[in-house]
Amino acid sequence: MPGASQLTFSEFKDYDTRIVSDPCAKNSNRIHGNIDEGDGDVWVEKVLIGLKSGVRRTFFISKKTGRQVPDEPPTGASTVLYLTTDYKEELDARRMSNNRRQ
C-alpha cells in the first residue's frame, strides 16, 4: 500500500529529521559497485511491540512503494528517517511497565 508510511504532524516529533544522511556511514559489504544515485526513495523507521510477547521489532517502510524491510534500511536507500533515541527509550519504558503488570 504505497504512501502508508507518510509522516503525520504528530509523528514528526518522534523522528530525527535533522540528520537525514550519515557522512560517517560505511558501505555495505553485501553489495559491490557504485550506488551513488540511491533509490530516490525515503525509508521510514517503524517499531512494533508485541502485546503478549513484548518483543520489539524494527523495520523500515518505503514511502514510495510501501515495501517493508526488517531490521535495517536496504542498501542503496537514498534517504532514511530514523526514530529519535528519546522515542525508542520511551517505548522501552512502556514495554517494561507493561511486562510488570502481566
Secondary structure as UniProt FT lines:
FT   TURN            2..5
FT   HELIX           9..12
FT   TURN            13..14
FT   TURN            23..24
FT   TURN            36..37
FT   STRAND          42..49
FT   TURN            51..53
FT   STRAND          56..62
FT   TURN            63..65
FT   STRAND          68..70
FT   TURN            75..76
FT   STRAND          79..81
FT   HELIX           85..101
//
